Each structure stands twice: as C-alpha cells, then as structure tokens.
C-alpha cells in the first residue's frame, strides 16, 4: 500500500451578510456538528487555531463550526488585502493536522434539563431544524437562551453578531416563523455573545 501523506486541503471564502465578517470554508471537518465562538483573544484557551488566528492584528473575532471558520476583522482592514494570507495560513494549519479544538478544555456547558416545557421543546426544535441551517449558511449561529412570558431570547454568534441585517432577519424572519408555528411566542429578542 502506498502512503500518500496528509490530504490536500482547499479553502474557499464566502461573503456573509455582515461586511466585517468572512466565511472560510474547508474541505475538512473542523468541529463536526458543533460550533464555538471566540469573541476575543482571551477566550481562545480551548482552540489553538483561534489563538493563532488572533495573532493577526486585524482579527477581532473567530467563530468555528462544522467545516468553516468565520472571521471578524477590524474596520480599517480590506478583505481583499488579507484573504490570501488567511487562506494560506488555514490551508497549511489544517494540512499539518494541527489541533482545531481541544474538547477537554471547553468549560462544561450547563446540562439542559429534561423537563423543558412543551413550548420550550417546540422552540428548540424549530431553531434547530429550520433556523440554524440557514444561519450557518451565512457563517453564523443562533442558540436558544431562554423563554419567559412569551419572549424567546436567543444568542447570535459568528457573522450574526454585530451584523447590520441580523435584527431585520431576527424580527421579520425568525420572529415571524416562531409566531406562526408556536402561538405562545409573542416576541424574539437577541443577545450577542
């Protein structure tokens, strides 16, 4: 049998609705079926990849999901000037099979209780099956935070955090779907991590 070494990694970019973020998509799984947000360099403990990305002076946020990294840049940086450098860095990093996430360093997330109300269960299902895939296509993520008195609070991450159009999407898209599918929902509000 011939050993061919590490696979060739390809990286391509996709624009997101947020002009300050860019989605870098790999032909390799980075964090299968999960996502994690690093809003600053101090939060990168569990991710050697995120820590190294923050060494670029123009990076101000890193979001890692299944097969992509969404990066947020400083306002004075032009994507056209830095995309080739980031693509090359990611390609070499992944071809070297370096660690993306050290799962054992992630703080244990609170365990969701099995006694969620019927409304909360329906909200979570709707977010997971209808909303999350669309949001991930744009390089972001949405997570359920809580439900109280008809108000659903979600957390926006990745390209959604700070995106000028995210509030329009939240109110006219996500809130509209929630109200139609789950009559108990009166409003959807967002927090950015």
KAZI-V775361 format. One record per residue. N is the residue number from 1. RES is the residue in one small letter. PHI is phi in whole degrees, 0 to 359 (none if undefined). OMEGA is omega as a letter, one per 30 degrees, with the letter a starting at -180 (* if undefined). Layout:
((N,RES,PHI,OMEGA) (N,RES,PHI,OMEGA))
This chain:
((1,x,none,a) (2,x,268,l) (3,x,268,a) (4,x,258,l) (5,x,86,a) (6,x,290,l) (7,x,293,l) (8,x,283,l) (9,x,260,l) (10,x,241,a) (11,x,232,l) (12,x,232,a) (13,x,251,l) (14,x,227,l) (15,x,291,l) (16,x,243,l) (17,x,297,l) (18,x,270,a) (19,x,295,l) (20,x,270,l) (21,x,236,l) (22,x,223,l) (23,x,262,l) (24,x,251,a) (25,x,257,a) (26,x,250,l) (27,x,270,a) (28,x,217,l) (29,x,287,a) (30,x,259,a) (31,x,211,a) (32,x,306,l) (33,x,59,l) (34,x,220,l) (35,x,212,l) (36,x,211,a) (37,x,249,l) (38,x,237,a) (39,x,286,l) (40,x,202,a) (41,x,297,a) (42,x,294,a) (43,x,268,a) (44,x,274,a) (45,x,318,a) (46,x,284,a) (47,x,227,l) (48,x,299,l) (49,x,296,l) (50,x,299,l) (51,x,301,l) (52,x,290,l) (53,x,296,l) (54,x,289,l) (55,x,285,l) (56,x,286,a) (57,x,295,a) (58,x,264,a) (59,x,272,l) (60,x,236,l) (61,x,192,l) (62,x,227,l) (63,x,231,a) (64,x,244,l) (65,x,226,a) (66,x,322,a) (67,x,232,l) (68,x,213,l) (69,x,237,l) (70,x,255,a) (71,x,248,l) (72,x,254,a) (73,x,244,l) (74,x,287,a) (75,x,297,a) (76,x,274,l) (77,x,256,l) (78,x,261,a) (79,x,305,a) (80,x,301,a) (81,x,282,a) (82,x,246,a) (83,x,304,a) (84,x,302,l) (85,x,294,a) (86,x,294,l) (87,x,301,l) (88,x,296,l) (89,x,301,a) (90,x,298,l) (91,x,302,a) (92,x,294,l) (93,x,301,a) (94,x,287,l) (95,x,295,l) (96,x,281,l) (97,x,58,l) (98,x,282,a) (99,x,294,l) (100,x,265,l) (101,x,227,l) (102,x,264,a) (103,x,305,a) (104,x,290,l) (105,x,264,l) (106,x,281,l) (107,x,299,a) (108,x,301,l) (109,x,288,l) (110,x,300,a) (111,x,285,l) (112,x,290,a) (113,x,289,l) (114,x,284,a) (115,x,256,l) (116,x,301,l) (117,x,295,l) (118,x,302,a) (119,x,296,a) (120,x,297,l) (121,x,299,l) (122,x,294,l) (123,x,297,a) (124,x,298,l) (125,x,297,l) (126,x,296,l) (127,x,300,a) (128,x,294,a) (129,x,266,a) (130,x,249,a) (131,x,268,a) (132,x,305,a) (133,x,300,l) (134,x,291,l) (135,x,294,l) (136,x,296,l) (137,x,300,l) (138,x,266,l) (139,x,85,a) (140,x,231,l) (141,x,209,l) (142,x,224,l) (143,x,231,l) (144,x,289,l) (145,x,252,l) (146,x,197,l) (147,x,224,l) (148,x,208,l) (149,x,52,l) (150,x,84,a) (151,x,252,l) (152,x,263,l) (153,x,252,l) (154,x,239,l) (155,x,247,l) (156,x,261,a) (157,x,227,l) (158,x,64,a) (159,x,294,a) (160,x,286,a) (161,x,289,l) (162,x,82,a) (163,x,286,a) (164,x,301,a) (165,x,266,a) (166,x,294,l) (167,x,289,l) (168,x,294,l) (169,x,300,a) (170,x,298,a) (171,x,283,a) (172,x,274,a) (173,x,261,a) (174,x,295,l) (175,x,297,l) (176,x,299,l) (177,x,297,a) (178,x,301,a) (179,x,296,l) (180,x,290,a) (181,x,275,a) (182,x,228,a) (183,x,303,a) (184,x,291,a) (185,x,281,l) (186,x,254,a) (187,x,202,l) (188,x,236,l) (189,x,236,a) (190,x,235,l) (191,x,240,l) (192,x,264,l) (193,x,284,*))
